[in-house]
């Protein structure tokens, strides 16, 4: 009986402290500049995870691929979720890695030039799958 209670208590502890034990976060943002509050929220959550000491990978896909452009970075501001540029600047001061869906970028005429000077690279769906499999926590916006 004692072992059963110990096992149950340990299991409960692990289940309730999962986020505290998480080291790697993948934030997958597919929301674009047309929904600035949700787009900025994804960056804000990524920044919050990074500030809490977690490693963060950011994958921008679909309409979210446009968030890497200078136009979006300088103009997107969410209601209650802050300015995209502020979050981006703070994220890149840390060790965030940013991936942009190559297919989404191509469909939206986002060229390599949009990535110049940014810690970002184009990636294919296989990279998203790899990041998701390696992450302890995956959040989508």
N, C-alpha and C positions, 0 to 999 in steps of 0.2 A: 504494500500500500504506500509506503514511504517513497519508493522509487517511482511509482506512478504519479504521485503528487509532485515530486521533483521534476519529472519529465514534463508534466503539464505546465508547471510554473515556468520552466525554461522555455518551452514552446511559446507560451504567452508573452514572455519577455522578448523573444526574438521577433514575434509577429508585430508587437507594438513599437519596437525600436528599429524597424527596418530602414526607415529613412535616415536615422542617425548612423547606421552602419554603412550606408551607401557611399561609395567613393566616386563613381562615374555616372554623370548625368548626360543623357542625350535629349536635347531640346529640338524638336522637329517643328519648324514653322512653315505652314503652307498658306497662311493668311497674308494677303498683300496690303499695300498702302491704302486700298479702298476701305479697309477696316482698321484704322490706325490704333484704336484702343486695344484690340486683340493682338495686333502685330507687336505693339510696344510691350504688351504684357508678357509675351514670349521672351523678349529680350530682358525684361525686368526680372522674370523668374530665373533665367539663366544667370544673370548678375547676382541675384540673391544666393543661388547655389554656389557660385564661385566665391562669393564673400564668406560663405559658411565653410569654406575650405574644400569643396568638392571639385573634381575635375569636370569640366563642361565641354562637350562637343555640341556645336550648333549646326543644324542642317536645314538650309532654306530650300524649299521646293515649291512647285506650283506657283501661285501668285506671290508667295513669299520670296521667291528668287529675286524679285524686283527690290527687296529691302536692302540689298547690298549696293544699290546705285547711289551716287552722291545726291541725286535729287530726292530720293526717299529718305536717306539718312538725315538730310537737312530739313525736311518738311514734315515728316511723320511725328505726330504727338498724340498720345492717347489721353482720353479723359480719365484722370486719376491714375494713369499708368506711366506718365512721364514722356520725355522726348527720346525718340529713338537714338539720336546722335549721342546724348548723354550716356545711355546704356551701352551703346557700341564702344564709345571711347573708354569707358571703365572696363568693359569686357576685354578689349585688346590690351589693356595695361596688365591684365592677368595672363593666364596661359590658355585662354579659350582657343579652340580650333574651329574654324568656320568652313563649312562645305556648302556649295551651291549646286543644285541639281543641274547638270550639264544640259539635259533634255529640256528642262523648264526654262533655263536661260536662253537656249537656242530658240525656243518657241516665242520668247519675248524680246528677241534681238538684244540680249545682254551679252556683250562681248568681253573678251579678256581684259580690255582696257578698263572696264568697270572695277576690276580687282586690283589694279595697280596701287601699291602702297597700303594694301589691306592684307591682314593675315588670313586670306581666303583662297580657296581653290575650287575648281569645278570637279564634280564627282558624279559617278553613275549610280544607278539604283543598288548595285552590289555593295557599294560603300555604305549606303544607308542601312542595308541589312547587316553588314559587318558591325557597324557602330551600335545598332540596336541589340544585337546578340551579345556584345561586350558590355553594354551598359547595365548598371544596377537599377537605374530609374530612367524611364522614357516618358517624356511629356510632349504633348502635341498641341499646337496652337494654330 
